[in-house]
Amino acid sequence: MTKDKTVPTILEGIHYATGRPVSITIIDGIIAGIEESANLEKENSNLYIAPGLIDNQINGYANVDFSGKSLTAEDVLYAAKAIWRDGVTTFLPTLVTNSHENLLRNFTIMNDALGKSSLLQESIPGFHLEGPYISAEEGYRGCHPVQHIRKPSIAEFGEYQKAAGGRIVEVTIAPELDGAMEFIRSCHNDGIIVAMGHTGASSAQIIKAVEAGVRLSTHLGNGCANFIHRHNNPIWQQLANDRLTPSIIGDGLHLLPEEIKVFVKAKGFDNIILTSDVIFLAGMAPGKYSFLESEVYLTEEGMLLNSERNCLAGASFPLKSGVGNIIKFIGCSLENAIDMASGNVARILNLHERGSLVKGKRADIILFERAGSQIQVKKTYLNGTLVYQE
């Protein structure tokens, strides 16, 4: 996975946005040039080239649980290699609601892992904390363990940030909780991206949260009670507020195709992002497992069921599956689907050097073939370094 970055690397493929064959030159990890090419071999006419995918919510991967009690620094790199294989070049390892001790320990471990690997540093710009400051109400909390849900604490969050080496860049919170507005303003002032999720907030509370600094809606349509008022519910206000960008899970299990179509129509292709919300069971065999102190069942279809809490327990499909599904569900272009999982996410995370095939940008690039609406990754380049080849 290493090479002399000063030696030019030439990549050829069909540009994901223009549909034209292009040749991209990479020097020192940067896109040094991009031009149309007439030399693309006929046998590679189904080889596409696009910016690497960016996932802001990966809870685990390849049997590595980022919130697990046995997490090691080596596990983080092992998971990252599997993530790169699926075309994601940038991701936020996500810790979910847990005990204070567990969160401190695992943020410390993940921070240590980044200190041991330059590739991890290039791939992981920071961490995402989803909870423990979320709604404790049935339905809204999803599969988050209620015994660890608590009110927002700026001081406690400061401990997590210290353990993480200052690398927590996104936090998901329920704005209706006592102390939430002060917490949101504090994080926003510190440059942390604040999202709302697992929330039963009223319209007035959502508006106040946006004014305080909330900019993202975490997996909109999920982390929601099964029975809600048809008018006064958290979904409408989040859809209506132009300052909120929702993330959506496109695995075909968390949201119905018509829901996704409505969300995209309401927000527009430029103001919505795809996320995976994938957990450590990605790629695992169907069966019973333990996750977040509860039993979950991975079905043959890839659904993760927590029968005790009557909810889904995260996702088992990688982000590339969501890209393919979006094309199938709403009939959008490959460009729109990729941008929702790359360029749009880069903009939200303030990673302006990533997420596009433009001269001068970082060479985070994937080459893939299309099989129907789905994509099959052939090569992944991270900052100009080949980190996966089929």
Residue, then its C-alpha position, 0 to 999 in steps of 0.5 A: m500500500t505504499k509507493d513513491k508519490t512523486v512518480p506520476t500515476i495515470l488513471e483512465g476510466i469513464h468520468y462518472a459525471t460526463g460519461r466521457p473517457v478521461s485520463i487523470t494524472i496524480i502527482d504527490g497525492i494530488i490530481a495534477g491533470i484531467e483530460e478527455s482520452a480517446n485511448l480507453e480500451k474497449e474491454n474497459s468501456n465499463l470502467y468508471i472513475a469517480p471521487g472516493l465515497i465519504d461516509n459520516q457514520i460507520n459504527g463498525y465493519a468486518n466484525v470490528d465494533f467501534s463501540g465494542k469492549s474489546l476494540t484495539a488500535e489494530d482493529v481500526l486499521y483492519a476495519a479501514k482496509a475493508i472499508w477501502r475495499d468497498g470504495v469509501t476513502t473517507f469516513l467517520p468512525t462512530l461511537v454510539t450511546n454507551s457508558h462513560e468509561n466505554l466512550l473514554r476508552n474507545f475514543t482513546i483507542m481510536n485516537d491512538a490508532l490514528g497516531k500509528s498509521s499515516l493512511l488512517q490519518e488520511s482516511i479518518p478526518g475525525f470521529h462522530l459521537e451519536g448519543p448518549y445525548i438523545s431521546a430516551e423515549e421508546g421508538y425515538r431512541g431506537c436500539h440505543p441502550v436506555q440505561h446509558i442515555r443522559k442529558p447533554s453535558i459540556a464538561e463530559f463531552g470535553e472529556y471525550q474530546k480530550a480522549a479523542g485528541g480533539r478529533i470529534v468533528e460531529v455529534t448527534i443530539a436530541p435538541e429537546l433535552d434539558g441543556a441541549m441548546e447550550f450544548i449545541r452552541s458550545c459545539h458549534n462555536d468550537g467548529i464541531i458539526v452538530a446533527m439532530g437525531h433520535t429526537g422527538a423535538s417539536s417544530a419550535q425546538i427544531i427551529k431553535a436548534v438550527e438557530a443555535g447551530v444544528r446543520l445535519s439531520t442524522h438518518l432522517g426517517n429513522g430513529c423515530a417512533n413508529f406512531i407519530h402525529r400526522h402533522n406535528n412530528p419531527i420529520w416535517q420541520q426538518l424537511a422544511n428547513d433549508r438550513l438542515t441537510p439530512s443524511i439518509i440510509g439507502d439500503g432499501l430497508h430503513l426507508l421505502p423508495e417513495e420516502i427517499k424520492v420525497f426527501v430528495k424532492a424536498k431537499g434537492f440533490d445538493n442538500i442531502i447526503l447518503t450514509s450507511d449507518v453500517i455496524f460490525l455485522a457488514g459481510m457477516a453470515p445471517g444469525k444471532y449476534s450481540f450489539l449494544e447489550s442486546e440480541v440482534y438478528l441478521t436476516e438473509e436479506g441483510m436486515l438487522l432486527n432487534s426484536e426486544r426493542n422492536c427496531l432496526a439495529g443499524a445497517s449491514f450494507p456498505l455505502k456503495s449499495g446505497v449509491g446503486n439503490i438511489i439510482k434504482f429507487i428514484g431514477c437519478s443519474l450516476e453523477n447525482a448518486i455519487d455526489m450524494a455519497s461524496g461531494n455533498v458529504a465533503r462539503i458538510l464535513n468541511l473537507h473541501e479538498r475531497g469529494s471531486l475530480v478536479k485538478g488540485k484536489r486530493a486524489d481520493i479516487i475509485l475505479f468501478e464497473r457497473a452491474g445494473s444500478q450497482i457498482q463493483v469497486k475495482k481499485t481504490y486510491l487514498n491520497g494517491t496511494l493504491v489501497y485496494q485492487e481487486 
